[in-house]
Amino acid sequence: MSWLVRLMAAAVIVYGGLFVYVLAVSRQDGREPCDAIVVLGAAQYNGRPSDVLRARLDHAAELYGEGLAPLIVVTGGMAEGDVVSEATVSRQYLVAHGVQDTAVVVIPVGRNSRESVASAAEWLVDRSRTSVLLVSDPFHIARLRAEANAHGLESHGSPTQTSPISTSLGAELRYLAAEAVKLPIVWGTHLLGHE
């Protein structure tokens, strides 16, 4: 067997292992009492959360209602053409659905998951709140936990089960496959000390 074939076989095995890991984490609900619930942003349309964002917010409200954390930190900046941030829309939605306004922290910074987690972590660590329950789509949780842990947080994941992405096997498999590529990049970036 040539070295190239061996290399390709090794790459397939490593990728397969990463895919299984991302899939396994996506199926775990690690809900437990924490300092804060952190919700990753998703698209909003003129102040109305997308179905994906709404699923995340509904799940966060459920966790808050169970008394698992005193705060919900909502994240997400503005895309081109937006007049309001994802985080602001998230706050409005949560308050309209019974969450106390003083319990929602808006972090309207970040155009991607990495920036959003870093901004939320900075705010939380500055206030000595270091344990978090991350809320997003199932496929997203492994990478979010890696980012949060790299920023000094003790993270647990509680994925929403009602996202439209999860109802489509094809879509979910595509996202899981992409995350299996993104996750080692996150690990490598933080291992090398690049923020």
Stockholm file with secondary structure:
# STOCKHOLM 1.0

chainA/1-195         MSWLVRLMAAAVIVYGGLFVYVLAVSRQDGREPCDAIVVLGAAQYNGRPSDVLRARLDHAAELYGEGLAPLIVVTGGMAEGDVVSEATVSRQYLVAHGVQDTAVVVIPVGRNSRESVASAAEWLVDRSRTSVLLVSDPFHIARLRAEANAHGLESHGSPTQTSPISTSLGAELRYLAAEAVKLPIVWGTHLLGHE
#=GR chainA/1-195 SS CCHHHHHHHHHHHHHHHHHHHHHHHHTCCCCCCCSEEEECCCCEETTEECHHHHHHHHHHHHHHHTTSCSCEEEECCCCTTCSSCHHHHHHHHHHHTTCCGGGEEEECCCSSHHHHHHHHHHHHHHTTCCEEEEESCGGGHHHHHHHHHHTTCEEEECCCSCCTTTTCHHHHHHHHHHHHHHHHHHHHHHHTTCC
#=GC SS_cons         CCHHHHHHHHHHHHHHHHHHHHHHHHTCCCCCCCSEEEECCCCEETTEECHHHHHHHHHHHHHHHTTSCSCEEEECCCCTTCSSCHHHHHHHHHHHTTCCGGGEEEECCCSSHHHHHHHHHHHHHHTTCCEEEEESCGGGHHHHHHHHHHTTCEEEECCCSCCTTTTCHHHHHHHHHHHHHHHHHHHHHHHTTCC
//
